[in-house]
Amino acid sequence: MFLVRQLSGYSYRETLKAVSRALKLKSIPAVSTLHYRLSKMPTSLFIEFHNFVVNWILSNYRDSIKLLIVDATGFSFNELYPVNFFRGKEIRFIKSHVRMCVIIGVMEGSGKRIVLAMVDGGPYESEVKMVMQVL
C-alpha cells in the first residue's frame, strides 16, 4: 500500500480504495490504521524497502530511464536554536537547517520521476561532497 501511495500520489483514503478494488477485497483497514502503521515503521525498513524497489526498477526498466537529475537543496524546520556571534555577546536564534541531495531518474515517454538515491547532511554541507556520497 505504501508503494501504491508513493507512485500514484493518492491520499491514504484513495490508496485503500484503489488497492481494495485491484485485489477485490471485501474489507479494508481504516485510514487511521494505515497511517499509524506507516508512522511507526523504523527508518531502516523504509530504506531497505526503497533499495529493493530501486533495484527492481533498475533491473526491469534500466533502458527506459533516459535522464538523471542530481540536485541538492537545504530546508529549515520551525525549531529554533541559539547561536552566539563573534562580535559582542549578542545571541541570535536561527531555524534548524538540513541539506538533502537526491538522484531522480526520469522515464522515457511517460516522464515519470523515480527517486533512485538520496543522502542527507548537516547545515551548509558541501553539495560536492553530498553528490559524491550519493553517487
TILOFI-436522 format. One line per 4 residues: their letters; for each residue x, y, z of N, C-alpha, C. Coordinates in Angstrom, 3 decimals, always signed. Each point is the difference from the previous one (the first is absolute). Layout:
a = X Y Z X Y Z X Y Z; ... $
This chain:
mflv = +0.825 -1.199 +0.000 -0.825 +1.199 +0.000 +0.862 +1.253 +0.000; +1.115 -0.072 +0.728 +0.901 +1.146 +0.027 +0.524 +0.304 -1.401; +0.395 -1.035 -0.734 +0.509 +0.183 -1.355 -1.071 +0.581 -0.916; -1.212 -0.508 +0.085 -1.102 +0.531 -0.808 -0.215 +1.471 +0.315 $
rqls = +0.034 +0.339 +1.270 -0.207 +1.397 +0.408 +1.101 +0.904 -0.555; +1.260 -0.444 +0.092 +1.114 +0.820 -0.461 -0.008 +0.180 -1.515; -0.227 -1.079 -0.728 +0.073 +0.078 -1.465 -1.203 +0.676 -0.631; -1.154 -0.107 +0.643 -1.212 +0.576 -0.580 -0.267 +1.420 +0.457 $
gysy = +0.533 +0.368 +1.170 -0.296 +1.323 +0.544 -1.364 +0.058 +0.669; -0.607 -1.175 +0.242 -1.303 -0.051 +0.648 +0.101 +0.403 +1.464; -1.139 +0.405 +0.537 -0.097 +0.203 +1.444 -0.092 -1.375 +0.658; +0.044 -0.056 +1.319 -0.131 -1.279 +0.693 -1.335 -0.663 -0.351 $
retl = -1.065 +0.773 +0.007 -1.337 -0.542 -0.288 -0.076 -0.519 -1.436; +0.504 +0.779 -0.960 -0.015 -0.434 -1.401 +0.844 -1.264 -0.202; +1.114 -0.097 +0.726 +0.854 -1.188 -0.088 -0.756 -1.236 +0.455; -0.684 +0.093 +1.127 -0.769 -1.142 +0.502 -1.065 -0.428 -0.997 $
kavs = -0.690 +0.964 -0.602 -1.046 -0.329 -0.976 +0.598 -0.652 -1.239; +1.109 +0.534 -0.499 +0.629 -0.546 -1.207 +0.488 -1.426 +0.226; +0.640 -0.250 +1.134 +0.517 -1.336 +0.302 -1.156 -0.985 +0.197; -1.045 +0.432 +0.682 -1.132 -0.915 +0.225 -0.703 -0.332 -1.312 $
ralk = -0.088 +0.980 -0.940 -0.582 -0.272 -1.320 +0.872 -0.969 -0.796; +1.319 +0.256 -0.002 +0.918 -0.828 -0.787 +0.064 -1.431 +0.514; -0.038 -0.176 +1.308 +0.100 -1.339 +0.591 -1.365 -0.614 +0.315; -1.066 +0.758 -0.297 -1.376 -0.459 +0.250 -0.204 -0.421 +1.452 $
lksi = +0.446 +0.870 +0.896 -0.139 -0.256 +1.437 -1.395 +0.383 +0.477; -0.539 -0.770 +0.924 -1.318 +0.307 +0.550 +0.084 +0.999 +1.143; +1.117 -0.044 +0.733 +0.175 +0.958 +1.088 +1.417 +0.570 -0.080; +0.122 +1.231 +0.416 +1.298 +0.681 -0.033 +0.258 +0.623 +1.367 $
pavs = +1.286 +0.214 +0.342 +0.283 +0.638 +1.294 -0.441 +1.463 +0.004; -0.162 +0.536 +1.165 -0.348 +1.418 +0.139 +1.187 +0.860 -0.417; -0.274 +1.203 -0.455 +1.057 +0.930 -0.397 +0.947 +0.250 +1.165; -0.542 +0.129 +1.195 +0.844 +0.259 +1.169 +0.955 -1.170 +0.267 $
tlhy = -0.424 -1.222 -0.305 +0.858 -1.173 +0.189 +1.175 +0.041 -0.955; -0.267 +0.287 -1.280 +1.076 +0.102 -0.997 +0.973 +1.110 +0.383; -0.528 +1.161 +0.340 +0.847 +1.133 +0.369 +0.833 -0.329 +1.240; -0.615 -0.621 +0.997 +0.711 -0.347 +1.231 +1.142 -0.973 -0.285 $
rlsk = -0.266 -1.028 -0.780 +1.028 -1.001 -0.289 +1.165 +0.606 -0.771; -0.300 +0.868 -0.960 +1.083 +0.655 -0.733 +0.800 +0.932 +0.897; -0.675 +0.692 +0.910 +0.708 +0.941 +0.874 +0.887 -0.714 +1.017; -0.310 -1.248 +0.317 +0.779 -0.755 +0.986 +1.101 -0.858 -0.629 $
mpts = +0.055 -0.047 -1.337 +1.040 -0.801 -0.660 +1.367 +0.606 +0.251; +0.990 -0.832 +0.328 +1.350 +0.529 +0.190 +0.586 +0.509 -1.317; +0.813 +1.035 +0.078 +0.620 +0.583 -1.180 +0.800 -1.033 -0.778; +0.662 -0.901 +0.696 +0.805 -1.020 -0.678 -0.863 -0.879 -0.904 $
lfie = -1.245 -0.260 +0.389 -0.897 -0.796 -0.833 -0.387 +0.767 -1.267; -0.243 +1.314 +0.136 -0.291 +0.825 -1.179 +1.182 -0.011 -0.963; +1.201 +0.111 +0.534 +1.199 +0.014 -0.847 +0.158 -1.343 -0.701; -0.185 -1.078 +0.732 +0.109 -1.332 -0.591 -1.059 -0.197 -1.091 $
fhnf = -1.223 +0.441 +0.272 -1.083 -0.100 -0.978 +0.309 +0.841 -1.234; +0.479 +1.212 +0.210 +0.353 +0.882 -1.119 +1.091 -0.631 -0.856; +1.020 -0.559 +0.621 +1.081 -0.646 -0.751 -0.516 -1.187 -0.811; -0.910 -0.780 +0.585 -0.597 -1.117 -0.715 -0.744 +0.489 -1.250 $
vvnw = -0.823 +1.036 +0.163 -0.778 +0.531 -1.126 +0.917 +0.572 -1.077; +1.013 +0.755 +0.393 +0.925 +0.587 -0.972 +0.738 -1.100 -0.762; +0.472 -1.027 +0.696 +0.679 -1.107 -0.678 -0.922 -0.709 -0.978; -1.260 -0.179 +0.375 -0.969 -0.630 -0.895 -0.240 +0.875 -1.232 $
ilsn = -0.162 +1.311 +0.212 -0.220 +0.918 -1.124 +1.199 -0.007 -0.935; +1.202 +0.070 +0.575 +1.203 +0.023 -0.840 +0.184 -1.308 -0.765; -0.344 -1.129 +0.610 +0.175 -1.273 -0.702 -1.039 -0.185 -1.101; -1.172 +0.617 +0.111 -1.059 -0.177 -0.992 -0.163 +1.172 -0.968 $
yrds = +0.391 +1.197 +0.417 -0.266 +1.193 -0.815 +1.241 +0.850 -0.253; +1.180 -0.568 +0.143 +1.234 +0.768 -0.158 +0.029 +0.746 -1.344; -0.428 -0.639 -1.072 +0.029 +0.628 -1.318 -1.031 +1.115 -0.155; -1.019 +0.011 +0.867 -1.043 +1.027 -0.076 +0.405 +1.295 +0.686 $
ikll = +1.007 -0.056 +0.877 +0.435 +1.215 +0.698 +0.954 +0.750 -0.909; -0.437 +1.158 -0.459 +0.779 +0.759 -0.974 +0.663 +1.240 +0.566; -0.323 +0.368 +1.216 +0.551 +1.220 +0.582 +0.136 -0.181 +1.500; +1.130 +0.433 +0.534 +0.203 +0.015 +1.441 +0.138 +1.448 +0.455 $
ivda = -0.719 +0.350 +1.025 +0.076 +1.345 +0.568 +0.646 -0.121 +1.370; +1.068 +0.736 +0.218 +0.670 +0.026 +1.303 -0.153 +1.413 +0.546; -0.525 +0.106 +1.199 -0.207 +1.329 +0.574 +0.169 -0.067 +1.507; +0.562 +1.058 +0.543 +0.133 +0.138 +1.451 -0.705 +1.283 +0.407 $
tgfs = -0.663 -0.053 +1.120 -0.694 +1.183 +0.483 -0.030 -0.024 +1.519; -0.275 +1.110 +0.577 -0.106 +0.113 +1.451 -1.384 +0.461 +0.376; -0.446 -0.401 +1.157 -1.283 +0.489 +0.498 +0.059 +0.087 +1.512; -0.843 +0.862 +0.529 +0.040 +0.228 +1.447 -1.262 -0.554 +0.657 $
fnel = +0.102 -0.186 +1.302 -1.125 -0.438 +0.810 -0.442 +1.172 +0.865; -1.100 -0.173 +0.681 -0.510 +1.061 +0.872 +0.795 +0.116 +1.292; +0.787 -1.013 +0.333 +0.765 +0.007 +1.238 +1.116 +1.044 -0.071; +0.158 +0.766 +1.043 +1.038 +1.025 +0.057 +1.094 -0.427 +0.958 $
ypvn = +1.232 +0.396 -0.301 +1.086 -0.247 +0.947 +0.860 +1.251 +0.104; +0.587 +0.249 +1.183 +0.771 +1.230 +0.202 +1.404 -0.110 -0.589; +0.473 +1.113 -0.558 +1.353 +0.071 -0.550 +0.663 +1.253 +0.561; +1.196 -0.142 +0.529 +0.768 +1.161 +0.460 +0.861 +0.505 -1.149 $
ffrg = -0.072 +1.281 -0.254 +0.826 +0.589 -1.046 +1.355 +0.384 +0.563; +0.970 +0.171 -0.865 +1.361 +0.310 +0.426 +0.117 +1.374 +0.645; -0.788 +0.950 -0.442 +0.093 +1.360 +0.535 -0.999 +0.184 +1.133; +0.475 +0.368 +1.123 -0.878 +0.290 +1.130 -0.609 -1.254 +0.590 $
keir = -1.014 +0.199 +0.790 -0.662 -1.107 +0.665 -1.386 -0.236 -0.577; -0.246 +0.498 -1.198 -1.323 -0.119 -0.601 -0.312 -1.465 -0.321; -1.163 -0.433 +0.409 -0.472 -1.350 -0.315 -1.118 +0.145 -1.018; +0.095 -0.791 -1.060 -0.999 +0.061 -1.052 -0.594 -1.401 -0.165 $
fiks = -1.299 -0.062 -0.224 -0.668 -1.282 -0.195 -0.129 -0.281 -1.491; +0.425 -1.198 -0.407 -0.016 -0.396 -1.407 -0.822 -1.279 -0.122; -0.737 -0.119 -1.115 -0.775 -1.212 -0.237 +0.918 -1.168 -0.301; -0.375 -1.185 +0.473 +0.765 -1.212 -0.304 +0.029 -0.205 -1.507 $
hvrm = +1.111 -0.477 -0.504 +0.210 -0.091 -1.440 +0.586 -1.363 -0.355; -0.515 -0.625 -1.047 +0.456 -1.316 -0.449 +0.216 +0.062 -1.508; +0.985 -0.737 -0.493 +0.270 -0.083 -1.443 -0.394 -1.386 -0.502; -0.531 -0.047 -1.204 -0.352 -1.262 -0.650 +0.563 +0.015 -1.412 $
cvii = +0.442 -1.161 -0.464 +0.458 -0.158 -1.376 -0.677 -1.253 -0.554; -0.629 +0.120 -1.160 -0.713 -1.127 -0.594 +0.433 -0.229 -1.434; -0.126 -1.249 -0.438 +0.129 -0.350 -1.411 -1.368 -0.506 -0.427; -0.557 +0.643 -1.023 -1.324 -0.355 -0.496 +0.145 -0.501 -1.428 $
gvme = -0.598 -1.141 -0.301 -0.020 -0.537 -1.351 -1.288 +0.408 -0.683; +0.095 +0.463 -1.250 -1.176 +0.398 -0.766 -0.228 -1.049 -1.085; -1.197 -0.578 -0.021 -0.333 -1.062 -0.943 -0.331 +0.584 -1.373; +0.489 -0.678 -1.017 -0.267 +0.429 -1.374 -1.478 -0.206 -0.306 $
gsgk = -0.565 +0.926 -0.754 -1.405 -0.113 -0.397 -0.947 +0.570 +1.024; -0.090 -0.628 +1.159 -0.968 +0.439 +1.015 +0.490 +1.227 +0.763; +1.327 +0.168 +0.094 +0.540 +1.116 +0.775 -0.105 -0.198 +1.496; -0.420 -1.189 +0.440 -0.102 -0.256 +1.443 +1.372 +0.084 +0.634 $
rivl = +0.026 +0.485 +1.236 +1.254 +0.158 +0.724 +0.060 -0.991 +1.153; +1.174 -0.594 +0.181 +0.201 -0.992 +1.041 +1.241 +0.385 +0.786; -0.141 +0.083 +1.327 +1.165 +0.284 +0.844 +0.844 -1.264 +0.050; +1.230 +0.092 -0.514 +0.893 -1.152 -0.031 +0.934 -0.040 +1.197 $
amvd = +0.398 +1.156 +0.494 +0.899 +0.047 +1.150 -0.110 +1.359 +0.667; +0.311 +0.026 +1.288 +0.005 +1.280 +0.709 +0.899 -0.088 +1.214; +0.473 +1.161 +0.412 +0.837 +0.087 +1.188 -0.333 +1.310 +0.697; +0.091 +0.003 +1.322 -0.230 +1.243 +0.739 +1.303 +0.429 +0.650 $
ggpy = +0.064 +1.274 +0.328 +1.201 +0.551 +0.615 -0.350 +1.084 +0.982; +1.020 +0.469 +0.664 -0.193 +1.060 +0.982 -0.192 +1.354 -0.662; -0.164 +1.036 +0.803 -0.181 +1.336 -0.553 +1.213 +0.431 -0.810; -0.266 +0.564 -1.149 +1.033 +0.571 -0.878 +1.038 -1.035 -0.431 $
esev = -0.402 -1.255 -0.080 +0.874 -1.077 -0.477 +0.389 +0.271 -1.450; +1.180 -0.382 -0.380 +0.481 +0.190 -1.363 -0.815 -0.833 -0.979; -0.542 +0.653 -1.039 -0.766 -0.728 -1.010 +0.881 -1.003 -0.730; +1.240 +0.357 -0.252 +0.918 -0.895 -0.712 +0.203 -1.287 +0.794 $
kmvm = +0.234 +0.112 +1.299 +0.204 -1.186 +0.844 -1.275 -0.840 +0.063; -1.155 +0.662 +0.062 -1.254 -0.717 +0.052 -0.253 -0.762 -1.301; +0.286 +0.652 -1.136 -0.191 -0.672 -1.290 +0.927 -1.194 -0.117; +1.248 +0.143 +0.418 +0.936 -1.113 -0.048 -0.476 -1.150 +0.882 $
qvl = -0.568 +0.336 +1.155 -0.490 -1.022 +0.917 -1.212 -0.733 -0.579; -0.917 +0.733 -0.603 -1.214 -0.610 -0.533 +0.310 -0.824 -1.256; +1.005 +0.411 -0.769 +0.389 -0.784 -1.178 +0.644 -1.302 +0.433 $
